[in-house]
Amino acid sequence: MGSITNGNGVARDPPVIQTEVLIVGSGPTGATYARKLVDAGIQVLMVEIGAQERPIPGDHKKNNYIVQKDINSFISLAGVSVVQGELDPLSIPVDTQLIPDVAPASWSIDPTKGTIRNGQNPDQNAYENLTAASASRVVGGMGSHWTCATPRQHPTLERSTIYTDEEWDKLYTEAESRIGTNSTAFDDSIRHQLVKRTLAGFTYPAGPREFISLPLAVQKLPNVKYLVWGCSATVFGDITQTPDHKANDLFTLRSQCRCTKLVRNTGPGQITGEIQGALMKDLVTGKDFLVQAKKYVICAGAVLTPGILYNSGYRAEAGSLPALGHYLTEQIMTFCQVVLNRTLVDNVINDPYHLGWTKIVKQHEHRFPEDPLPFPFDDPDPQAYTPLNEDYQWHTQPGGSQIHRDAFSYGAVPASVDQRLIVDLRWFGWIEPIFDNRVDFSTKITDQFGMPQPTFHYQIPAADAQRSGAMMADMVNVATKLGGWLPGAEPKFLVPGSALHIGGTTRAGTSSTDSVVDKTCKVWGTENLYLGGCNVIPNRYATNPTLTAMCFAIVGADTIIAEFKAEATPVVAKTVA
């Protein structure tokens, strides 16, 4: 590709690696890009800032027999939250509170100086923070411990019009196939059937309501109880190296490598220009290296992706990318846990819906006569939801502990309570994307990985705040039809950022004035730079966004493939008569 031009910010000549496409980030969207490109015969180098912790790259932590036997071992191991250990908080305001009982001679902070302590951010206003916002730095990204919920967005209330209905349907179908979505894996569960049938039997303020199985990226193995949860490894398929096979010759994955910046060819009069390389740092050795590729794809998450662009010289201003970091969205979230009503539990033996429960319960009683509950120990947890619609403009998940509680520390069940009696309820509400909700980046302060420190400026719009009250009332109404509150898990609003569904920070659109990428996920004005992740989703959404983010990645990958094919096709001169 030739030498790097002067004035590009690279102070010395690091070792150079050549590839056709560089992908930064190994979550489900990065994996989607990689798999499609490799299948098309294109060489891919993927770098990930986190370590590979599983024998199969990008595997889900629940694809573990011990975890599936005892989900508590996933939530907490030796008293430490396993999932929380994978999440790095992105912006923590400085705590200037004095320690009242410290020894008088001990050193203490001067609160007037705003000293940074333990990675705290002195620029962060606590009232504008997404307190729970975190990044997952591990091979597989958030896909290594996500909830695997893959609903489609509502066609009019949520979904962007950037693609036609026919295009969306095709994209969703491909994404569902790649991640392994189905809605039948829990249909044999007594508790799953009980929750759906019970809730469907009540009347609701807006009329009849549908309670159906939640679409999940999960597959059941034949004749066994083990489940295979969808993740980056599912999307990668056979292109990565595992204990059973070699990696595809066209694919290389390097972990524990930081993408520091993109090296841009910005000459006189140029604002963006072409990407000539990507400066990397091997975090283990501390050595820099440069990757030169024909195309560059950044899928580092909704906060770290705009951070890389910022560190590369892009700015949220006229003449560059005015929407960079802006139009940030994050869902409002309510949560509670209930203990199933005694009448519901005691009536299971009578099989009130004629679904074959009596036989299953009697077999369980024969094997475990001391167990007072009718549910087999391996009865899967309920995974139900009621789709978002005009009457209920929020995403609802009245489901069980297995797919939901495991991903969050706030849903732990006390050891004295039988997990089979617990139903978790989580309601997600959208917020409108507005320009002032944003993340910006410091030129002076770096995070623990040496990248520009992000700072959030986030306020819930008034209309969305009002809607959240109705959402909470709806969750309480549904919950009380199933049972009573688990002490300590009464209905509550969770702190901002708890959903881990940040979007919009590099949104797709039709104009560079209010978006960062076009409909093909190509950065405006930069011919060889593409983005991926929830950050490209331009619209409001209450549903889980991963499947929709994969749809955008499919479009981006198809565009790159088409461009490679066009470059390989010889141009035939036309004869002028």
Helices and strands as residue ranges (DSSP letters): E 16-18, E 21-24, H 28-39, E 44-48, H 65-69, H 72-75, E 76-77, E 80-81, G 84-86, E 87-89, G 126-128, E 134-136, G 141-144, H 165-179, E 181-182, H 190-200, E 212-213, E 216-220, E 227-229, H 232-236, G 237-239, E 251-255, E 257-264, E 275-282, E 288-292, E 295-298, H 304-311, E 332-340, H 342-346, G 348-350, H 357-367, E 384-385, E 395-399, G 405-407, G 409-411, G 419-421, E 422-429, E 438-446, E 452-457, H 462-479, E 483-485, E 492-493, E 529-531, G 534-536, H 546-568
